[in-house]
Amino acid sequence: MIFKHRFRKAWILGAAITLGGHAVLAQTGTFTKNQVTAGHKNFFVYCASCHGDDLAGGGEVPGLTGPIFNQDWSSSSLGGFYAYIYNAMPQGLEGDLKPEEYSSITAYVLAANGAKPGQAPFTGKSDVKISAIANGKIVSSVVNAPVQ
């Protein structure tokens, strides 16, 4: 009986630490609001012709918001997502954008999926899992914001 109690207590403590870590990440952010704004503009210029202004995709082009994005990317790290975009996008111009353009596009897509901006800019390197900061729920105020 003591073993069960200690095990349950350890499990609850572990769950609390895990959930607490997620809450802290969501509050502190892994990119800035300025990156989201720049990313929206860069997405519109380099990505929207295939992925759509609303990031919904279409045909063979995957959507970049909601359940599809969550299913495809939630277990990946931010750095892994950035690396994919850098190495594979935009088609025909793979790797041709500046690193800060790729970082801002990454920030925009993450914000469109519920991630909150913080104080530190995203540089393309992070082991944080996307599921720790983005819930895959479309944030219409990000997606529908005017392109500046």
Secondary structure, DSSP 8 states (H G I E B T S, - for coil): -HHHHHHHHHHHHHHHHHHHHHHHHHHH-SSBHHHHHHHHHHHHHHTHHHH-TTS--BTTB--SSHHHHHHHHTTSBHHHHHHHHHHH-STTSTT-S-HHHHHHHHHHHHHHTT---BSS---S----BGGGT--S---HHHHTS---
